[in-house]
Amino acid sequence: MNNVPIRPSKWFYVLAVLVMITGCVLFVVLLLGGIASMTKGLDQIVVPGEDTIDLAKSGTYTIFYEYQSVYGNKVYATDENLSGLECAVVDKSTGENIPLSPPATASNYAVGGRSGRSIFTFTVTRPGAYRVLGYYTDDRSGPEVVLSIGSDVTMKIVGTVLGAIAIMFVTIILGAAIIIVTFLKRRKASQSLQSGQIAA
C-alpha cells in the first residue's frame, strides 16, 4: 500500500509554473512586437522642413515627436521636451490647411531605438497626398528632429497593451487553478489512502 502513487502527479505543479512563465513571455513578446509593428507603419519626416505623405484612408491621425529616432542612416537624439516647434498639414489637392489640435490622450512609445510622444492630432475627410511642415516660431533656429505620423495609433497601443495583459492574467489564473486543483486532489487521494491503510 505504501508504494501506491498519489494522483495527480506532482508534475502538474511543474506544468502550472510553465503555463505562468509562458504567459509572461507571451506578454513581453506581444507587447514589444505589437508596438514595433506599429512604429514601422508610421510615416517619418525631418523638420525644420516639409515632406509629402500619402494618407491611405480618411480619419484621425496623430503626429508624434520622436526625441530618439533613426531616419535613413542618421541617428537623432534630442530633448524629450521641445519648445517653439510649429506644425502644419496641407491637403495638396485643395491647398486647404488641416486644423491641428493637442491629443485628447497622451501616447508614448519606446521600442527599437525609437522613442516618441504625441504632440498633435488632425482629421482628414478623404485619402490622398498631404504636405506636413515643421518649423520654429519667429524664424528661430532649433535642432533637427523627427516627426512620425500614423492613424489610430493610440487605440492600437491601448489594444496591444490590454491584449498582452489579458493573456498574461489568463495564463496566471490557469496556472494557479492547476496548482489548487492538483493540491486538493492529491490531499484527498492521500487521505483516502491513509483511511484504507488504517482500515486494513
Secondary structure, 3 states (H helix, E strand, C coil): CCCCCCCCCCHHHHHHHHHHHHHHHHHHHHHHHHHHHHHHCCEEEEECEEEEEEECCCEEEEEEEEEEEEECCEEEECCCCCCCEEEEEEECCCCCEECCECCCCCCEEEECCEEEEEEEEEEECCCEEEEEEEEEHHHCCCCCEEEEEEECHHHHHHHHHHHHHHHHHHHHHHHHHHHHHHHHHHHHHHHHHHHHHHHC
